[in-house]
Amino acid sequence: MQPSMAPRPAAARGWRGIAGGAAVQPRAPPRVQDAGWSVWLRAGDCRVDRPGRDAHPLPRPPSPSLPRSQPPHAGTPPTRDTRPPPPDAPSCPHVSSTMGDRAATGGGFANTAGDEAGTMTTEWGAPVGDKDHSLAATPSGGLLLQDTVTLNKLSRFNRERIPERVVHARGTGAYGYFQAYGDESALTRAAFLAAAAERVPLFCRFSLVTLSKSVAETCRDVRGFAVKMKTSEGIWDMVFNNLPVFFVRDQRHFVDVIHAFKPDPVTNLQDFDRVFDLMGALGGEATHMLTYLFSDHGIPADYQHMDGNSVHAYKFINAAGKVTYVKLRWRAVAGVKNLTEEEAHALQADDLNHATRSLYTDIKEGKFPEWELQVQVMQPEQLDDFDFHPLDSTKHWPEDQFPFRSIGKMVLDEVPSNFFEHTEQAAFSPGNMLPGAIEASEDRLLQSRLISYFSAHEYRVGTNHYKLPVNRPVNTDGGTHNYSADGQMNMGENKGTLNYEPSLVHKTYRDESHARFHAQPLPKGTYVQEEIKKTLNFQQAGDLYRSFSEEMRANLVSNLAAKLADSQSDLIKNTMAAHFFKADREYGQRVAEAIGADATEMDLIASKLRD
């Protein structure tokens, strides 16, 4: 079987399914038209066309619900779809398609001629006369400043790096697609959830949240799970984490949490005395998250066996204007797998990049990882029905009352052709939503993220980051229709005299009434700076501990003890033991014994804590 030589359309580079979900054919280098698959793979220029993929609708699986005593990660995960591929689908490892595009357009790293006839050029397009030697005064003399080719190469090299992300620095990404299982128009007017026919292209990035980009992927840390959904109505960025809750509920202390987990500003070493000092001083709101983080869930085995949780509630709005609060989850079809501390140490000794390697290997071998998008639904009138606040990021919604329901599936099937161009420059923001269809809830932590991510990307990548292929929407001919102008790295999309609106004499872009933000009545009251009324800091942490097997409980206590036992502060030890004791007596007693806390002081501190 011979791959087709048809090049990909320029408008579709880096994305599959922009026009009707059609897969793009492989592109062979010239003069190797009779080569077998092995040659294509070595060339890194293989693209698999799987005829008939769109002819296999995705079935709607059952939606298992869990008892209230079980956390979101307990219970039996969905099973993998084991249907065989279409009989005419070739079996070839699937790697990025965009290398072939570069060869076709004359850009990037590939020899455009496919042989020795390809000429190296400077950044300004002039041919390079000598690839190997700088211009010197004499054969044994010094270099000359007039060698602008060499000087530009060195100057360009000094600027190859952009600022590291303050959070989510260590990450990896892949392209894929999402397809809804059916019509969800009763929940939201978002078109991509209205029918199973539409296949939505996307980019997904997994990350470690608090640490630097150089750390091992076996570190105990929260994992980011971000999906850039390129819908026909614009981009929806689903900026999730693997764990369903967070450390704090108000943005005021988000920066403090990150600072505490980052290395000590004096020694540049991570110090968990700093972490537990902050967590203890917060009064207990981090207890639920700490119980997740120091359990086996704190070190996912890889990205393919990891869930993604919205943490925050969002609003889905249907065509009639009805608002429904939702929490969302990407449920790994292959199931959730984690590492113990000992397993992580053993793996780290051999491979610092095991999760990236595993993800890319699976994709290249055609074992495309899959996740189901699941939703919990709560009506606005239910928000005050509980002993906790449903819009508190330190809480999850009990699944016996709000079961998850599967509404679609994501498949990752393409490795990016260049890490920097795609994964490093990918810019996600919770503020990228579909107004009038998907909007933010009043969650205080979410509200701050709506602003801060925009600012971070404009600083890190540049004002025009949204024009980069990985960030560009697909519903506006690859560009954006607005009057934003100029800025660093402008791509030349702005044409003509009009950079304002409205206008009496020029034709301007129109607005769409259905995309207005939903008008929501406000409760009577005044501006305040105060704690929410229902904190319930410890109950769900206790429920989580009791849902664990004895082995997981022992691992949790051991992991906490490994960081707390060496604390230089008895106050930190006693306070943290008291928080765990308040969640569950056995939990606190086991931690106190493991770290040498004072049981009397622990009891005293716990007695003063309010739930």
Stockholm file with secondary structure:
# STOCKHOLM 1.0

chainA/1-611         MQPSMAPRPAAARGWRGIAGGAAVQPRAPPRVQDAGWSVWLRAGDCRVDRPGRDAHPLPRPPSPSLPRSQPPHAGTPPTRDTRPPPPDAPSCPHVSSTMGDRAATGGGFANTAGDEAGTMTTEWGAPVGDKDHSLAATPSGGLLLQDTVTLNKLSRFNRERIPERVVHARGTGAYGYFQAYGDESALTRAAFLAAAAERVPLFCRFSLVTLSKSVAETCRDVRGFAVKMKTSEGIWDMVFNNLPVFFVRDQRHFVDVIHAFKPDPVTNLQDFDRVFDLMGALGGEATHMLTYLFSDHGIPADYQHMDGNSVHAYKFINAAGKVTYVKLRWRAVAGVKNLTEEEAHALQADDLNHATRSLYTDIKEGKFPEWELQVQVMQPEQLDDFDFHPLDSTKHWPEDQFPFRSIGKMVLDEVPSNFFEHTEQAAFSPGNMLPGAIEASEDRLLQSRLISYFSAHEYRVGTNHYKLPVNRPVNTDGGTHNYSADGQMNMGENKGTLNYEPSLVHKTYRDESHARFHAQPLPKGTYVQEEIKKTLNFQQAGDLYRSFSEEMRANLVSNLAAKLADSQSDLIKNTMAAHFFKADREYGQRVAEAIGADATEMDLIASKLRD
#=GR chainA/1-611 SS CCCCCCCCCGGGTTCSSTTTTCCCCCCCCTTCTTCCHHHHHHTTCCCCCCTTGGGSCCCCCCCCCCCTTSCTTCSCCCCCCCCCCCTTCCCCCCCCSHHHHHHHHTCSSSCTTSSTTCCCBCTTSCBCSCSSCCCBSSTTSCBCTTCHHHHHHHHHHTTCCCCCCSSSCEEEEEEEEEEESSCCTTTCCCGGGSCSSCEEEEEEEEEESSSCTTSCTTSSCCEEEEEEEEETTEEEEEEEESSSCCSCSSGGGHHHHHHHHSCCTTTCSCCHHHHHHHHHHTTSTTHHHHHHHTSGGGSBSCSTTCCEECCSCEEEECTTCCEEEEEEEEEETTCCCBCCHHHHHHHHTTCTTHHHHHHHHHHHTTCCCEEEEEEEEECGGGTTSSSSCTTCTTCCCCTTTSCCEEEEEEEEEECCSCHIIIIITCCCCTTCCBTTTEEECSCHHHHHHHHHHHHHHHHHTCTTGGGSTTTCCSTTTTSCCSCCCCCTTCCSCCCSSCCSSCCSSSCCCCCCGGGSCCCCCCCSCCCCCCCCSCCCCSHHHHHHHHHSCHHHHHHHHHHHHHHHTTCSCHHHHHHHHHHHHHHCHHHHHHHHHHHTCCHHHHHHHHHTCCC
#=GC SS_cons         CCCCCCCCCGGGTTCSSTTTTCCCCCCCCTTCTTCCHHHHHHTTCCCCCCTTGGGSCCCCCCCCCCCTTSCTTCSCCCCCCCCCCCTTCCCCCCCCSHHHHHHHHTCSSSCTTSSTTCCCBCTTSCBCSCSSCCCBSSTTSCBCTTCHHHHHHHHHHTTCCCCCCSSSCEEEEEEEEEEESSCCTTTCCCGGGSCSSCEEEEEEEEEESSSCTTSCTTSSCCEEEEEEEEETTEEEEEEEESSSCCSCSSGGGHHHHHHHHSCCTTTCSCCHHHHHHHHHHTTSTTHHHHHHHTSGGGSBSCSTTCCEECCSCEEEECTTCCEEEEEEEEEETTCCCBCCHHHHHHHHTTCTTHHHHHHHHHHHTTCCCEEEEEEEEECGGGTTSSSSCTTCTTCCCCTTTSCCEEEEEEEEEECCSCHIIIIITCCCCTTCCBTTTEEECSCHHHHHHHHHHHHHHHHHTCTTGGGSTTTCCSTTTTSCCSCCCCCTTCCSCCCSSCCSSCCSSSCCCCCCGGGSCCCCCCCSCCCCCCCCSCCCCSHHHHHHHHHSCHHHHHHHHHHHHHHHTTCSCHHHHHHHHHHHHHHCHHHHHHHHHHHTCCHHHHHHHHHTCCC
//
